[in-house]
Amino acid sequence: MSAKPKPGSSFENNPLAQAILREGLMIQDRFSAAPVYARTGKGYLKSVGVEEIARIKESARKKKP
């Protein structure tokens, strides 16, 4: 049973929904299904790597007041 959004409550103009969608699309390629995904429904998230983590930490340091 899928719930349809009410008229006028579109997620297309909601900034939070747009941010969530943008972030989900950025990490989509990192998800990897386990070999028995069809039976278990489980998988895992691949590591982003050392360089990306260092870049994220550096940008977080620059944002702090």
Secondary structure, 3 states (H helix, E strand, C coil): CCCCCCCCCCHHHCHHHHHHHHHHHHHHHHEEECCCHHHHCCEEECCCCHHHHHHHHHHHHHHCC
